Amino acid sequence: METQQDILSIDWQVDDEVKNYLYQTSVLAKFVATLGMFFAVLTTGKTGFELVKMLLGYKEIFFSNYIIGTIIGALMAGAVYFVISLFTFRFAVKLQLSVKTTDQRAFNTAWHHFKMAYRSMGIMFIIYTALMLMIFLF
Amino acid sequence: MDTPGNLLQNNLYIDEGIESHFKESGKWAKYIAITGMLFSGIALVASFTLGGRIEGALNSGFIMSGTAGFMVILAMLLFAVAYFILSHYMYRFANKLLVAVDTSDRYEFVESMRHLKNTYKVMAILFSIYFLLFIGGSIADFIW
């Protein structure tokens, strides 16, 4: 008979219901990540292009410095978003592979990438919240 | 950690290594979800307060844009609601995952995976809509 201690010490087995959820998650995550990477490149490029056009229109140094700062900010936001999407994509690919082939190593790697994606997102949210608070307070 | 036993099995396992990934991911996801719900609340309040001002500005003077102001408020409202739904699903996923890891409850684990799938489903729908609007806007910009 299994005791409470036995249940806690045994590694959980991923059953068919969870496998089904994980497979669907991997397909959706792959789609979201692909769109995210494409979107990060597209928006950063478009923002950069628009801002450079604006920069060429202004001759004053004051405006130039402000716009250069905005360009750097937009590029950094795009880069961070690209990195998050890349981690999500890796998570999705490894998860799909692990579910299809029952590869435990790929399964572990998938959750490592998942953690990295959420950690990056969390750090980005902290920075964003701090910036919002600074703008609100000063 | 991978053990030779696990590698030879026909099933996948949640081992100690994955549990530690779950713990950290769950904490981050919970933080992101709570911050997201707060932001969506701020966006909701802003849609009623700032939205009115934007509508007033767009419908006054020589611009007289007609429905543009209303559209701005509607867009802000929709964004707030959609973002709240997404954050809510993420919160449920994170909460269930952390409970599952802490109490070794299989039911909570299955539920957390279901919520993870739903989170990505909502994300996929929102991203598709946003992407289509972005492409449509860019094409409109290019034509005019």
Interface residues (C-beta under 8 A of the other chain):
Chain A: I7 L8 D11 W12 Q13 V14 D15 E17 V18 K19 Y21 L22 Q24 T25 L28 A29 F31 V32 L35 G36 F39 L42 T43 K46 S98 V99 T102 Q104 R105 F107 N108 W111 H112 F114 K115 Y118 R119 M121 G122 F125 T129
Chain B: D2 N6 L7 Q9 N10 N11 L12 Y13 I14 D15 E16 G17 I18 H21 F22 E24 S25 W28 A29 Y31 I32 T35 S104 R106 F109 V110 M113 R114 L116 K117 Y120 K121 M123 A124 F127 S128 F131 F134 S138
